[in-house]
Structure formats: structure tokens, C-alpha cells
Amino acid sequence: MVKGEWIIVPETMRCKNWVNGIEIVFDMDSAGKVIGKIRYIPPELSERISSPFIFSVYVLQMWQQATELFTKIYYKKKRRILGERAGT
């Protein structure tokens, strides 16, 4: 599924930004909350953004954006699956 700049795959719990190549993977914590972890940052990205501070802020924003989008889609899909099970 594509949402804006993100390719979201809830089945494998991954997100990849098709514009800059950043990949985020997700896992669940003990409370059932979705936790995102940066898996891959293309080396070319750090070469394009010269300031380490700006690069860090950019990557943080990408991580937050991916986590927010993935969480919405993951729980929406989970609710739909649970609703289908309750109906059968």
C-alpha cells in the first residue's frame, strides 16, 4: 500500500520511503504498542544533507511520519480482521 511517499506493508511490518530510501521496521512492545525502528538509511542521503543536525532532524521526522502512518493502517487493518472474525 502506498500512502504519500511511503510504501507500507503491514503483513511484514515494514515501511519504505520511495523518495529517499529510508526503511523502517516495526515491532510490538509488551503493552501491544507499535514501535518503529530505522532499519536502513541510504548513504547518499547523508551526502546530500551536509549539516549533521539537519540530517538528524530530517531522519527523526521521517521516522515519526512512518510510525504514525503505519500505526493508523495497522490498527485499521487489525480492527477489520477482528470484525470479520466476529461476524463468522
N, C-alpha and C positions, 0 to 999 in steps of 0.2 A: 504494500500500500504506500502511496506517495502522498505526503502532506507538505506542501510548500517545497522546501529544499531537502526534506528528509524522506528517506526510504525506510519505512517502518515494517518490521517483520515480527509480529507478536509471538508466532509459533516458536521462533528460535531466540526470542527476547533480545533483538538487536535493532539498532538504528544506524543508518549511514547517511551522511550529508553528501548528496551527489554533486554539490558545487565545490566543496573544499576537501572532501575525502575523509573527514573526521568520522570515526566509528565509535559508537557507544554500545556497551553490552549491559544487560540488566539482570538483576537477581532479586530475590525477596529476602528481607530480613526476618528475624524471629517473630515480629509482630505482623508480618504479611504486607509490609510497605515495600514499594518498588524502589530499588536503589540502583542508580546508574553509575557505571564506571567507564572512563575513557579507555578504549582498547587500542586505538591507533590514531596517531596524528601524522599526516604526511610531512616528511622533512622539508618539502618545497614550501609549505605553509609558513614555517618559521623563517625561511629565507625571504619571503615576500613581506613579512611584518618585521621591521628592523628593531623596534623597541621591545625589549623583553616584557615590560609592564603591559603594553598594549596587547602583545601576543597572549599574555596570561589572562587578561580581561576578556579577550575575544574567545579563547578556548573555554573559559568559565561560562560565558554567555551561551556558547554552543551546547555545552553540557547541560545547562539549566533548561534551555529550549527543548532539547531532545528528551530529557527526563519528563518534562511537563507534557509534551505531546504523546510520548509513549504511555505514560500513566493513564491519560484520558482514554486512549484507544484500548489499552489492555483491560481496564475495568469495564469499559463499554462492551467489549467482546465477552468478557467473563460473565457479565450480567445476562447477555443474550444466550449464552450457553446454559447457564443455570435456569433461565426461563424456559428454554426448550426442554430441559430435563424435567422440570416441574409439570409441564404440560403433557408429558407422555406417561 
